Amino acid sequence: MTYRIAGLPPADFLPLFALSDAELASHRAVRVTASQHPGYPCRVTLRDAPVGELLILLHHVSHDVATPYRSAFAIYVSQADIAAEYREALPPVMQGRSLGLRGFDAAGMLRDASLVPPGEADAGIRDLFGDPEIAYIHAHNAAHGCFVARVDRA
């Protein structure tokens, strides 16, 4: 069993960087500058932004399904023009953090979930994918609850 983790498409977010603060607010978004590292995990690059990097904090629907499990929360995105992609490896934002892993079937229904401490995300992903009904996994930061990345079978 192999898996793939990819950042969100930058084209979805790049236009936000040209907006004024008032225009961002109409999109439920704000411009922020990373003031510590780690602490500002970008969902496009799948790394923590370095101190001083400009990001947009916005409301994002991470699980856009017609089930009770549709979900949204705040995420950070940087002005990157290429999404990160990892195969059989964890991106930096999934290392060193406790994660909630939620395994969904093809219809978007939750099948199983687990909480994994730092350093155990790979094992948690493989364990959830041991259930053939799990089509994909969403990783969330355990403490804040925000979406980190989608994990797909590869």
DOMARPA-92505 format. One line per field, with one value per residue: x, y, z of N, C-alpha, C in turn; residue number from 1; residue in three letters. Coordinates in steps of 0.2 Angstrom, whole numbers, always signed. Each point is the difference from the previous one (the first is absolute). Last residue first. Example, Ala and Ser with C-alpha at 12.3 -4.5 7.8 and 13.67 -1.06 7.14 Angstrom:
2
n.xx = [+64 | +2]
n.yy = [-11 | -28]
n.zz = [+35 | +0]
ca.xx = [+4 | -4]
ca.yy = [+6 | +6]
ca.zz = [+1 | +0]
c.xx = [-4 | +4]
c.yy = [+5 | +6]
c.zz = [+3 | +0]
nr = [2 | 1]
rest = [SER | ALA]
***
This chain:
154
n.xx = [-11 | -18 | -4 | -4 | -1 | +4 | -2 | -21 | -9 | -2 | +15 | +15 | +8 | +4 | -5 | -5 | -14 | -4 | -11 | -12 | -11 | -8 | +14 | +17 | +21 | +7 | +3 | +22 | +18 | +3 | +11 | +24 | +12 | +1 | +14 | +15 | -11 | -24 | -27 | -28 | -23 | -24 | -21 | -19 | -15 | -9 | -2 | +0 | +17 | +11 | +16 | +16 | +17 | +18 | +15 | +23 | +24 | +25 | +23 | -1 | -14 | +5 | +17 | -5 | +1 | +1 | -5 | -5 | -8 | +0 | -7 | -6 | +4 | +2 | -1 | -3 | -12 | -17 | -16 | -25 | -25 | -23 | -21 | -15 | -19 | -13 | -23 | -6 | +6 | +24 | +25 | +20 | +15 | -4 | +6 | +7 | +22 | +24 | +25 | +27 | +29 | +25 | +17 | +10 | -5 | -17 | -7 | -9 | -12 | -9 | -21 | -11 | +14 | +6 | +11 | +13 | +28 | +14 | -11 | -12 | -13 | -20 | -25 | -27 | -26 | -29 | -24 | -10 | -2 | +19 | +18 | -1 | +8 | +23 | +9 | +9 | +14 | +4 | -16 | +1 | +11 | -10 | -7 | +18 | +16 | -6 | +5 | +16 | +7 | +7 | -3 | +6 | +0 | +2]
n.yy = [+28 | +13 | +21 | +22 | +28 | +21 | +17 | +11 | +7 | +0 | +4 | -16 | -18 | +2 | -13 | -15 | -19 | -20 | -21 | -20 | -22 | -22 | -19 | -2 | +4 | +23 | +11 | -3 | +12 | +22 | +3 | -1 | +20 | +18 | +4 | +17 | +18 | -7 | -7 | -9 | -8 | -12 | -9 | +0 | +22 | +12 | +6 | -15 | -17 | -5 | +7 | +6 | +16 | +8 | +18 | +7 | +12 | +7 | +0 | -5 | +4 | +19 | -3 | -20 | -27 | -23 | -15 | +16 | +28 | +28 | +29 | +23 | +25 | +24 | +17 | +15 | -8 | -8 | -12 | -5 | -7 | -13 | -20 | -23 | -23 | -21 | -9 | -2 | +5 | +13 | +12 | +7 | +17 | +28 | +25 | +27 | +15 | +16 | +5 | +9 | +7 | +0 | +1 | -21 | -24 | -21 | -26 | -21 | -9 | +14 | +10 | +6 | +11 | +8 | +12 | -3 | -8 | +15 | +27 | +19 | +5 | +13 | +6 | +7 | -8 | -8 | -5 | +13 | +23 | +11 | +6 | +21 | +19 | +4 | +0 | -14 | -16 | -22 | -18 | -15 | -23 | -22 | -20 | -10 | -16 | -25 | -18 | -20 | -26 | -28 | -29 | -29 | -30 | -29]
n.zz = [-17 | +20 | +16 | +17 | +8 | +18 | +19 | +17 | +25 | +25 | +21 | +11 | -14 | -26 | -22 | -24 | -16 | -20 | -18 | -8 | +15 | +3 | +4 | +22 | +8 | +1 | +21 | +9 | -9 | +7 | +20 | +1 | -5 | +16 | +21 | +10 | +17 | +8 | -4 | -2 | -15 | -15 | -19 | -16 | -13 | -23 | -24 | -20 | -3 | +24 | +22 | +24 | +16 | +21 | +16 | +14 | +11 | -5 | -11 | -26 | -19 | -14 | -17 | -17 | -6 | -16 | -19 | -18 | -4 | -8 | -2 | -14 | -12 | -1 | +24 | +21 | +23 | +20 | +22 | +14 | +13 | -2 | -6 | -11 | -3 | +4 | -1 | -26 | -25 | -4 | +1 | +17 | +6 | +1 | +12 | +8 | +7 | +1 | -13 | -2 | +0 | +14 | +18 | +13 | -10 | -5 | -1 | -15 | -20 | -19 | -2 | +20 | +22 | +26 | +22 | +20 | +7 | +0 | -1 | -6 | -26 | -12 | -13 | -10 | -4 | -5 | -8 | -18 | +1 | +8 | -15 | -10 | +12 | +0 | -25 | -21 | -12 | +7 | -5 | -19 | +0 | +5 | -13 | -13 | +8 | +9 | +20 | +9 | +4 | +4 | -2 | +2 | -1 | +4]
ca.xx = [+4 | +4 | -3 | +5 | -4 | +0 | +7 | +2 | +0 | -5 | -4 | -2 | -4 | +4 | -2 | +4 | +2 | +0 | +5 | +2 | +3 | -6 | -1 | -7 | -1 | +0 | -7 | -5 | +0 | -3 | -7 | -3 | +1 | -5 | -4 | +4 | +5 | +5 | +7 | +4 | +5 | +5 | +4 | +1 | +5 | -2 | +1 | -6 | -1 | -1 | -6 | -1 | -7 | +0 | -6 | -5 | -5 | -6 | +0 | +5 | -3 | -5 | +3 | +2 | -4 | +3 | +3 | -2 | +4 | -3 | +4 | -2 | +0 | -3 | +4 | -1 | +5 | +3 | +5 | +7 | +5 | +3 | +4 | +3 | +2 | +8 | +0 | -1 | -7 | -4 | -6 | -3 | +5 | -4 | +1 | -5 | -6 | -4 | -7 | -5 | -7 | -4 | +0 | -2 | +5 | +3 | -1 | +6 | +0 | +7 | +2 | -3 | -3 | +0 | -4 | -6 | -6 | +0 | +3 | +4 | +2 | +7 | +4 | +8 | +5 | +7 | +1 | +1 | -7 | -5 | +1 | -2 | -7 | -2 | +1 | -6 | -1 | +6 | -1 | -3 | +4 | +2 | -6 | -5 | +2 | +2 | -6 | -3 | +1 | -2 | +2 | -4 | +4 | -4]
ca.yy = [+2 | -6 | -5 | -5 | -6 | -3 | +0 | -5 | +2 | -3 | +5 | +5 | -2 | +1 | +7 | +1 | +7 | +2 | +6 | +3 | +7 | +5 | +1 | -1 | -7 | -3 | +2 | -3 | -7 | +0 | +1 | -6 | -5 | +1 | -6 | -5 | +1 | +5 | -3 | +6 | -1 | +5 | -1 | -7 | -2 | -2 | +5 | +4 | +4 | -4 | +1 | -4 | -2 | -2 | -4 | +1 | -5 | +2 | +3 | -3 | -6 | +2 | +3 | +7 | +5 | +4 | -5 | -7 | -6 | -7 | -5 | -4 | -7 | -1 | -5 | +3 | +4 | -2 | +5 | -2 | +5 | +3 | +5 | +4 | +6 | +1 | +4 | -4 | +0 | -6 | +2 | -7 | -5 | -6 | -5 | -5 | +0 | -5 | +2 | -5 | +2 | -1 | +6 | +7 | +3 | +6 | +6 | +2 | -5 | -3 | -1 | -5 | +2 | -5 | +2 | +3 | -1 | -6 | -5 | +3 | -5 | -1 | +0 | -1 | +5 | -1 | -3 | -7 | -2 | -1 | -6 | -5 | +0 | -3 | +4 | +3 | +6 | +4 | +3 | +7 | +6 | +5 | +2 | +4 | +7 | +3 | +3 | +7 | +6 | +6 | +6 | +5 | +6 | +6]
ca.zz = [-6 | -2 | -4 | -1 | -2 | -7 | -2 | -5 | -7 | -4 | -3 | +4 | +6 | +5 | +3 | +5 | +1 | +7 | +2 | -7 | +0 | -1 | -7 | -2 | +1 | -6 | -2 | +4 | -2 | -7 | +1 | +3 | -6 | -5 | -1 | -2 | -5 | +3 | +0 | +2 | +5 | +2 | +6 | +1 | +4 | +7 | +4 | +1 | -6 | -6 | -4 | -6 | -1 | -7 | +0 | -6 | +1 | +3 | +7 | +4 | +3 | +4 | +7 | -1 | +3 | +5 | +5 | -1 | +3 | -1 | +2 | +6 | -1 | -6 | -4 | -7 | -2 | -6 | -2 | -2 | -2 | +5 | -2 | +5 | -3 | +1 | +6 | +6 | +2 | -2 | -4 | -1 | -2 | +0 | -6 | +2 | -3 | +4 | +1 | -1 | -1 | -7 | -5 | +3 | +4 | -3 | +4 | +5 | +6 | +0 | -7 | -3 | -7 | -5 | -5 | +3 | -4 | -4 | +4 | +5 | +5 | -1 | +6 | -1 | +2 | +0 | +7 | -1 | -4 | +5 | +3 | -4 | +1 | +6 | +6 | +3 | -4 | +2 | +7 | -1 | -2 | +6 | +4 | -4 | +1 | -6 | -4 | +2 | -4 | +3 | -3 | +0 | +0 | +0]
c.xx = [+1 | +3 | +4 | -4 | +5 | -4 | +1 | +8 | +2 | +0 | -6 | -5 | -2 | -4 | +5 | -1 | +4 | +1 | +0 | +6 | +3 | +3 | -6 | -1 | -7 | +0 | -1 | -7 | -5 | -1 | -4 | -8 | -3 | +0 | -5 | -4 | +4 | +6 | +5 | +8 | +4 | +5 | +5 | +4 | +0 | +6 | -2 | +1 | -6 | -2 | -1 | -7 | +0 | -7 | -1 | -6 | -5 | -5 | -6 | +1 | +5 | -3 | -6 | +2 | +3 | -4 | +4 | +4 | -3 | +5 | -3 | +5 | -2 | +0 | -4 | +4 | -1 | +5 | +2 | +4 | +6 | +5 | +3 | +4 | +4 | +3 | +8 | +0 | -1 | -7 | -4 | -7 | -4 | +5 | -4 | +0 | -4 | -7 | -3 | -7 | -5 | -7 | -4 | +1 | -2 | +5 | +3 | -2 | +6 | +0 | +7 | +1 | -3 | -4 | +0 | -5 | -6 | +2 | +1 | +4 | +5 | +2 | +7 | +3 | +7 | +4 | +8 | +1 | +1 | -7 | -5 | +1 | -3 | -7 | -2 | +2 | -5 | +0 | +5 | -2 | -4 | +4 | +1 | -6 | -5 | +1 | +2 | -6 | -3 | +2 | -3 | +3 | -5 | +4]
c.yy = [-7 | +1 | -6 | -5 | -5 | -6 | -2 | +1 | -5 | +2 | -2 | +5 | +5 | -2 | +0 | +7 | +0 | +8 | +2 | +5 | +2 | +7 | +5 | +1 | -2 | -8 | -3 | +1 | -4 | -7 | +0 | +0 | -7 | -6 | +1 | -7 | -6 | +2 | +5 | -3 | +6 | -2 | +6 | -2 | -8 | -2 | -1 | +6 | +4 | +4 | -5 | +0 | -3 | -3 | -2 | -4 | +2 | -6 | +3 | +5 | -3 | -6 | +2 | +3 | +7 | +5 | +4 | -4 | -6 | -5 | -7 | -6 | -4 | -8 | -2 | -5 | +2 | +6 | -2 | +5 | -3 | +5 | +3 | +6 | +4 | +6 | +1 | +4 | -5 | +1 | -6 | +2 | -7 | -6 | -6 | -5 | -6 | +1 | -5 | +3 | -6 | +2 | -1 | +5 | +7 | +3 | +6 | +6 | +0 | -6 | -3 | -1 | -7 | +2 | -5 | +2 | +4 | -6 | -6 | -5 | +3 | -5 | -1 | +0 | -1 | +6 | -2 | -4 | -7 | -3 | -2 | -7 | -6 | -1 | -3 | +5 | +4 | +7 | +5 | +4 | +6 | +6 | +6 | +2 | +5 | +8 | +3 | +2 | +6 | +6 | +6 | +7 | +6 | +6]
c.zz = [-4 | -7 | -1 | -5 | -2 | -1 | -7 | -2 | -5 | -7 | -4 | -2 | +4 | +6 | +6 | +3 | +7 | +0 | +7 | +1 | -6 | +1 | -2 | -7 | -1 | -1 | -7 | -3 | +4 | -2 | -7 | +0 | +2 | -5 | -6 | -2 | -2 | -6 | +3 | +0 | +2 | +5 | +1 | +7 | +2 | +4 | +7 | +4 | +0 | -6 | -5 | -3 | -7 | -1 | -7 | +2 | -5 | +1 | +3 | +7 | +5 | +4 | +4 | +7 | -1 | +3 | +5 | +5 | -1 | +3 | -1 | +1 | +6 | -2 | -7 | -4 | -7 | -2 | -7 | -2 | -2 | -3 | +7 | -3 | +5 | -4 | +2 | +6 | +5 | +3 | -3 | -3 | -2 | -2 | +1 | -7 | +2 | -2 | +5 | +0 | -2 | +1 | -6 | -5 | +3 | +4 | -4 | +4 | +4 | +5 | +0 | -7 | -2 | -7 | -6 | -5 | +3 | +5 | -5 | +4 | +5 | +6 | -2 | +6 | -2 | +3 | +0 | +6 | -1 | -2 | +5 | +2 | -5 | +1 | +6 | +5 | +3 | -3 | +1 | +7 | -1 | -3 | +5 | +4 | -3 | +1 | -6 | -4 | +3 | -4 | +4 | -2 | +1 | +0]
nr = [154 | 153 | 152 | 151 | 150 | 149 | 148 | 147 | 146 | 145 | 144 | 143 | 142 | 141 | 140 | 139 | 138 | 137 | 136 | 135 | 134 | 133 | 132 | 131 | 130 | 129 | 128 | 127 | 126 | 125 | 124 | 123 | 122 | 121 | 120 | 119 | 118 | 117 | 116 | 115 | 114 | 113 | 112 | 111 | 110 | 109 | 108 | 107 | 106 | 105 | 104 | 103 | 102 | 101 | 100 | 99 | 98 | 97 | 96 | 95 | 94 | 93 | 92 | 91 | 90 | 89 | 88 | 87 | 86 | 85 | 84 | 83 | 82 | 81 | 80 | 79 | 78 | 77 | 76 | 75 | 74 | 73 | 72 | 71 | 70 | 69 | 68 | 67 | 66 | 65 | 64 | 63 | 62 | 61 | 60 | 59 | 58 | 57 | 56 | 55 | 54 | 53 | 52 | 51 | 50 | 49 | 48 | 47 | 46 | 45 | 44 | 43 | 42 | 41 | 40 | 39 | 38 | 37 | 36 | 35 | 34 | 33 | 32 | 31 | 30 | 29 | 28 | 27 | 26 | 25 | 24 | 23 | 22 | 21 | 20 | 19 | 18 | 17 | 16 | 15 | 14 | 13 | 12 | 11 | 10 | 9 | 8 | 7 | 6 | 5 | 4 | 3 | 2 | 1]
rest = [ALA | ARG | ASP | VAL | ARG | ALA | VAL | PHE | CYS | GLY | HIS | ALA | ALA | ASN | HIS | ALA | HIS | ILE | TYR | ALA | ILE | GLU | PRO | ASP | GLY | PHE | LEU | ASP | ARG | ILE | GLY | ALA | ASP | ALA | GLU | GLY | PRO | PRO | VAL | LEU | SER | ALA | ASP | ARG | LEU | MET | GLY | ALA | ALA | ASP | PHE | GLY | ARG | LEU | GLY | LEU | SER | ARG | GLY | GLN | MET | VAL | PRO | PRO | LEU | ALA | GLU | ARG | TYR | GLU | ALA | ALA | ILE | ASP | ALA | GLN | SER | VAL | TYR | ILE | ALA | PHE | ALA | SER | ARG | TYR | PRO | THR | ALA | VAL | ASP | HIS | SER | VAL | HIS | HIS | LEU | LEU | ILE | LEU | LEU | GLU | GLY | VAL | PRO | ALA | ASP | ARG | LEU | THR | VAL | ARG | CYS | PRO | TYR | GLY | PRO | HIS | GLN | SER | ALA | THR | VAL | ARG | VAL | ALA | ARG | HIS | SER | ALA | LEU | GLU | ALA | ASP | SER | LEU | ALA | PHE | LEU | PRO | LEU | PHE | ASP | ALA | PRO | PRO | LEU | GLY | ALA | ILE | ARG | TYR | THR | MET]
***
